[in-house]
Amino acid sequence: MIANVYLGRSTELKPVDLPESNPARQYFYKKATDRDAAQVKAVWSRITFTGQGKPPKELADAAAVKKAVASDPKAIGYILKADVDSSVKVILSLE
């Protein structure tokens, strides 16, 4: 399910991303989608070009991801386990 959301195959949830420079982003994409960040970016380029969707909104850091997820029941994001607090609910752990 998570892979479908982050690869544009599902529009039930609104994915949010960490910046490309954040190492957690590369780790997340490899574990969740079995693709590296560049491959995922290529997928979203095709989706965007054909008008079938928009890529996940890129947020500045884990705090911004938590804030976005906590304030929107349709939002989904990923952060490091150390950054999790009671403002968000963990639905999947990729360790």
Residue pairs with C-beta under 8 A, 6 or more apart in sequence:
1 10
2 32
2 33
2 76
2 92
3 9
3 32
3 33
3 34
4 10
5 12
5 13
5 15
5 76
6 15
6 29
6 32
6 33
6 40
6 56
7 33
7 35
7 40
7 43
8 43
8 44
8 47
8 52
8 53
8 55
11 53
12 74
13 74
13 75
13 76
14 56
14 57
14 72
14 74
14 75
14 76
15 56
15 57
15 75
15 76
15 77
16 56
16 57
16 58
16 59
16 65
16 68
16 69
16 75
16 76
16 77
17 25
17 55
17 56
17 57
17 58
17 59
17 77
18 24
18 25
18 28
18 58
18 59
18 61
18 62
18 65
18 77
18 78
18 79
19 25
19 58
19 59
19 60
19 61
20 37
20 58
22 61
24 62
24 78
24 79
24 80
25 37
26 36
26 37
27 94
28 78
28 94
29 35
29 36
29 37
29 39
29 40
30 36
31 94
32 78
32 92
32 94
33 40
35 43
41 55
44 53
44 55
44 56
47 53
47 54
47 55
48 54
48 55
57 68
59 65
59 68
59 77
62 79
62 80
62 83
63 83
65 77
65 78
65 79
66 77
66 79
66 83
66 85
66 87
66 88
67 87
68 75
68 77
69 75
69 76
69 77
69 88
70 87
70 88
76 91
78 94
79 88
81 93
81 95
84 90
